Amino acid sequence: MIDDVYNAKILGFAGNIGRIGRLDHPDATARAHSKLCGSTVTVDLKMDGDVVTDFAHDVKACALGQA
């Protein structure tokens, strides 16, 4: 069962996360926390009007949550 969840595709996604980290002086930040598994994801955005110009996220999660 666990091998079905943590398959090569999921592990590949989890190992190749782009835009990881936090932005200096973001225009918006959102954080989500899962009570079920304890994962936390923080997303930072830089905006120019209604357009997202930069993005970063900080992921504290298992491989499935990171993927």
N, C-alpha and C positions, 0 to 999 in steps of 0.2 A: 504493500500500500504506500509506504513512504517513498519508494522508488518511483511510483507513478506521479507523486506530487513534485518531487525534486528531480525531474528528468533533465537531460542535457540541455534542452532549450531554455528551461527556467534558469538553470545554473549559468548558462551563457549570458542571458539577460542580466542576471544579478552581478556577474563579473565585469560587465561592460557598461556601467552606468555613466552617462555623460552629464555634464553640467552639475557635478557634485560639489557641495560646499554651501557657503553663504555669500550673499552679495554685500558689499559695503553700501550703506545708506539706501536700502531698497525703498521703493514707493509703497509696496504692499507686502505683507507677510501673512501666511496662514499656516496653522499647525494642526495636525490631526493625530490623535492617539487612539490606538485600539485597546479596549479593555480586555478583549479576548486573548491577545497574544503579547501585548505590551509594546508593539511597534509604534514608533513615532516618526512622522514625516513633517518636515518644515519646508515650505516653499517661499522663496523670495522672488519678487518681480520688480523690474524697472519699467516704467511706462513713459510714453510720449503721447499724451492725449489718451485715445482709446487703443493705442497700439502697444503691445508688449515688445520692448526693445532688448531686454535681458532677463534671464531666468536662471535660477539655481535651486537645488534642493539638498537638504541634509536628511539622510535616511538612516534611522537606527532600527533595523529590522532583520529578521531571518532572510535567507535567500529568496523565499517566496514573496515576502513583502518588498524586497528590493527590486525584484523583477517587475 
